Amino acid sequence: MWVAAALAVCFVCHPAASQDVTLIAREGGIVLTGSLQGYDGEFYRIETSYGLLTVDGEGVLCEGPACPELSAPKAVIRIVGAEGPGTDLLPALLRAFADHRGLVFEPATGVPFQAMIRDPESGQVLAELSFRPLSPTAALAALEAEDADLMLSFLPDDGLQSHSLAMDALVVIVAPDNPTPEISTVDLAQVLTGEVTNWAQIGGPDMPLVLHALRPETDMQAALSERLGTPVAAGVLHGDPAALARAVAQDPWALAITGRAELGPARRMPLTDSCGFPLLPTPLAVKAEDYPLALPLALLAPKRRLPLMTREFLSFLRTPVAQEVIQAAGYVDRSASRQPMTADGLRLINAIQGAGEDVTLADLKRLVNLMDGADRLSLTFRFEDGSSTLDAQSRDNLVDLAQIIASGQFRNERMVLAGFSDGSGAAEANQALSQERAARVAQELAAVAPDLTPEMLPAVEGFGEALPMACDETAIGRQLNRRVELWLVPDFPNSEPQAEEDPL
């Protein structure tokens, strides 16, 4: 039907002056009269006796003095939210988007980030772009008041549409001359809550530990406090990540948490789990959320139809061009990456050390036989706590996986969804649970991509607690261990031997 009535109407860049217009169905028989509220190049927004309606422009003719010219309207994309990526990453992405479309990107000077996108031939302004750093509360209020169109955030919000942008990771930073070699997740939690106040308590010298942090209202700090379950007990606060890193680098007894992309002159302190197993923020570990402080970065939008150029920009974020820009800015891109299982020596060592009554030598042999020659893809799947529902990152991963399979990138390879559990409970139950979770991911994939044939879907295997990512003694460790990985195993079908040609 060509009339889509909705209270949550499409975004309108500059509402037209309220004037009467008449929209006539091209097929005839339906006529709407009302006050034109706006036109975004695709849809009319019109106040009628039936209420506020959104009408597909392709299905109607517009009559009246307020009818817009049927040329590309000027879009306004106002983004608010997290300052770090809003300053370091967003302008580069918007410029790359314009370049990718063959348009002219024209930044303003001497003001907070503003830019225009112009048509290269006519010089017509096609879009006005802006970014304002705001706290999560203020950014959400701006979105709800329609003073902003997209919100850049490290915090998920179930009431908004989430468009994954990139990944970051929270890391521990200290001064370059701090002698403490590493810190465990348990010790770090005690530092952040104020229980540890001296470096000697965590294996360092007998010196007071000075905890620095971003201000509580900043997006990244709010995300950290949410992970911790309580505000960080910091004695020194900073307004932005750059100032935080500079201050920590100058104080040999300071410690702080910041983004992987915001180290500045400070040194990243290695993080371990409670059993001493290293937790490294490598790109694959961050993408797979094997690193416990991986931090998804998203653009959040109201649940209403977005204008065409805004939708095109959000689609652009999944392109290889956008992924290159994200990498160059120091963030972890969302493209699927692969790593040979032979590079996973640390996990195999952990598995062998943990083998016993629950994980037998036969279990490890079955695991290693499947790993032999295989690669691991960064797409990893986890479930919401106490639920069989995939978390937001995993749902995005499903869409990416469906597109990759449909493109034929896995020819001559067999896909395996390998399920794993934590070590709590009986081994037999954990084995069954890991198999069930892997099967659930396969079912979700089939639902997301119904065009995929059964032969194109991954096989399912469950290995229980056989390949732990971290120690099971902490909640973080158990959460890391509960996962479904995607493995790619070489699979070359036997080809028919060619008949020898008869000699001449």
Secondary structure, 3 states (H helix, E strand, C coil): CCEEECCCCCCCCCCCCCCEEEEEECCCCCEEEEEEEEECCCEEEEEECCEEEEEEHHHEEEECCCCCCCCCCCEEEEEEECHHHHHHCHHHHHHHHHHHCCCEEEECCCCCCEEEEECCCCCCEEEEEEEEECCHHHHHHHHHCCCCCEEEECCCCCCCEEEEEEEEEEEEEECCCCCCCCEEHHHHHHHHCCCCCEHHHHCCCCCECEEEEECCCCHHHHHHHHHHCCCCCCCEEECCHHHHHHHHHHCCCEEEEEEHHHCCCCEEECEECCCCCEECCCHHHHHCCCCCCEEEEEEEECCCCCCHHHHHHHHHCCCHHHHHHHHHCCCECCCCCEEEHHHCHHHHHHHHHHCCCCCCHHHHHHHHHHHCCCEEEEEEECECCCCCCECHHHHHHHHHHHHHHHCCCCCCEEEEEEEECCCCCCHHHHHHHHHHHHHHHHHHHHHHCCCCCHHHCCEEEECCCCCCCCCCCCHHHHHHHCEEEEEEEECCCCCCCCCCCCCC
